Each structure stands twice: as C-alpha cells, then as structure tokens.
C-alpha cells in the first residue's frame, strides 16, 4: 500500500474513489486497516492540496441559502483529496496566511471550528462540540467543509470514512440496529479521531523552491514513467510545464533520464525513466490482449481524450471504462458495462 501511495501522492482524486477503486485495483488483498495504520503511525497524511472551492467544480454543490447576499458552497462527498508521505508535506503544501473569515464559501460554523482548531490544535469532535457549543452534527458538517476547502485533515482515515458515508446509509444502519436492539436508537455515527488544520504544519519549513520543483518533477516520472505536456491534464497541483521542462533537461544532461520521442502524436519534448523505455519495448512484443481491463473513470489511468482517442470522461462521472490493448472499447456504469462486455464476448473465449 505504501508503494502505491508513493507513486500516486500529490494526485487529487474524488475522495471515495481511493478505497472504492484506486487502492483496491492495485492491491491483490486490500485491507482497509492497513491504510488506517500507516496514517496513525505518522507515515501517510491525507487532505486537499488546493484551498479554493470553485462553483464550477464537479465536487461542489450550490447551497439553496445565501449568506450576506453570497451563495454558499456545500461541498459534495466526492470532493478531491490526495494522499501524501508526511515527510514530504512541505513539498506539496504551501503555508497560507488567509484568514478563515475571508473565505466566503465557508459557513459561520466552519469558521468557528477552524478558529477552535487554530487555538487548540488537534482535537476530537466531542471536545470541539463541547467547547464551541455547537451540535455534533453541525461540527461534522463544519469539519467536512474545512476538509473540502483544503483547510483540515484527520490523524487517521476512519473519521474520513464516516464523513464520506451517505446519510441514507447511516439511516439504514440505525434502522437495523433498532430491530436488533429491540427498538433502542443509538446516536448518529460521528467521525472518530482527532482533527487539525492542514496547512499549519508547513509554516517555517526551509525547503527551497528549487528543491520542491525537482521533487515534483521526479514524482511525475515515478507516476507515469514517461512525461510530456499533454499527459498532465489531470494533475491539479503541479508546476507549469515550462518550469518542469528546465528540470527534465537538467536530469537528461546528468544521464538520469532519457529525452526523445516515445509516444507518437504529441508535440513537444518527452522524457522517460530508462526502465519505462524498456517496458515500452517489451510491450511491443507482448501478445494482443483478448480480455478487456475495466478501470474506474476516477482512476489516474483514465486518460481517455488525453492520450488515447475519444471524448474526455470526468473522474466524477461514476462511470467505468473497458480498455483492450490500451484503447477504450466500452464506457458506462459498471453494471451496464459488464453486461455489454458479456454480450460482446466471443463464444469459446471463456
């Protein structure tokens, strides 16, 4: 799991997709407890990398009420989040001096909870509710707003899982509990663990801008193997290509990476790790793939319309893509997609 996170760190994906599609697709035996353990051990952190919440973002839903003439944004449960190695937080996070009350899309409750965390540091939800006088459910809503705005995070992943659980599923669980317990209704399941502000950890770091730029450039190589400008369409927290270009030219001059024309159909310079070039060559000798591979639209491998033919598919669309020999052959909701593939399957192929 740590190897997967090391490869994908710094990439913002819809929050539920990490455990539903991305991590599970890359591990033969996925154990949710492992993710919790490496977070609580201080090895991995999670949160949103950008601080703004745009109305045009698929992860944002416009609230029906207004605050002083402005529309508030109630972030949906699929807001983008990233996983990072804690030792590299200062590479990806920038300290901010922005005051909470200057963020117009935060509710007054979220501002109050942010101020509490600013004063008291990492805190449990019960402590926040008691000291602020807010209802627990309101603190929960405030925490999710802060998480979706890139302002807060949790020590572990268990609290995030609760925040991502739709309300109707919590209702179903409560109903089941009432049947089992003879009608006694438990309290609403609340996010566990401690919560803290996300960006204060980066204050005072002395990592130079040049070091940060080179580390991010190397991260892209580790993620894709081969990099060129068009490939970065889904990267939301990376430097512009013109800045990365200088780093890649320098690494090529050192002999650490290769420059050349590795992928046809794209203009501009391309750079690759030596092992990635060998994998490309091996791929040419590989036999044609008969069975399609199904990938979630939220997966980083969804590069349809970016490096493969077709129209772009939003990572927030809840769709799946069937790839065969590197090309998308079917797109749709997972159940419908599997049905269509079974109907198209040639008799005798299993």
NORNORGI-V503818 format. One record per helix or strand of 2 or more residues. SS is the DSSP state (~ for helix, > for strand). FROM is the first residue (numbers start at 1). TO is the last residue. If there is no record, write none. Layout:
ss = <SS,SS>
from = <FROM,FROM>
to = <TO,TO>
This chain:
ss = <~,>,~,~,>,>,>,>,~,~,~,>,~,~,>,~,~,>,~,~,>,~,~,>,>,~,>,>,>,~>
from = <2,13,17,32,44,60,70,80,86,100,108,123,125,136,152,158,167,194,200,209,226,229,241,258,270,274,293,320,327,334>
to = <8,14,26,40,47,67,75,85,92,102,120,124,132,148,154,164,180,197,202,224,227,234,254,260,272,285,296,324,332,344>
